[in-house]
């Protein structure tokens, strides 16, 4: 059977396994930018493969970007303002632009996690805040959401268990 050029398979467009923040060697999830490869100018759609011991990003909140994450497979923890909540397949979390939830998705189990992530794409007016990374906030300058209403309230540092164990051992 032939394949139409508009059809996409995540494995064909998966980004290389080297996504890290500047100055960090921590590898994040493996993204397949479905929206970009579909030619969408305003909607970002990603399939994210989250191997054990990783997280999707540093905890963050965004001023003008709507975000929605749906769990396709596995049981990730969602970090919301310093507290972890375990999700199951079929679970979803939405982050409306400007909301007071700093967030990331953390993989603390042994089986791969697959997420479908949807949000705005490349907004010039978006500002972002990293509550656990003040150096990153300083580095991004005008893109830092300095008056973000969200402040971590829980005691979790936003890192996967594997990183927390490595730091204690090292």
Secondary structure as GFF3:
##gff-version 3
##sequence-region A 1 170
A	DSSP	alpha_helix	10	13	.	.	.	ID=ss1
A	DSSP	beta_strand	30	33	.	.	.	ID=ss2
A	DSSP	alpha_helix	34	37	.	.	.	ID=ss3
A	DSSP	beta_strand	43	50	.	.	.	ID=ss4
A	DSSP	beta_strand	61	62	.	.	.	ID=ss5
A	DSSP	beta_strand	67	73	.	.	.	ID=ss6
A	DSSP	beta_strand	77	80	.	.	.	ID=ss7
A	DSSP	beta_strand	83	86	.	.	.	ID=ss8
A	DSSP	beta_strand	92	95	.	.	.	ID=ss9
A	DSSP	beta_strand	103	106	.	.	.	ID=ss10
A	DSSP	beta_strand	113	120	.	.	.	ID=ss11
A	DSSP	beta_strand	128	129	.	.	.	ID=ss12
A	DSSP	alpha_helix	134	139	.	.	.	ID=ss13
A	DSSP	three_ten_helix	141	143	.	.	.	ID=ss14
A	DSSP	alpha_helix	161	169	.	.	.	ID=ss15
###
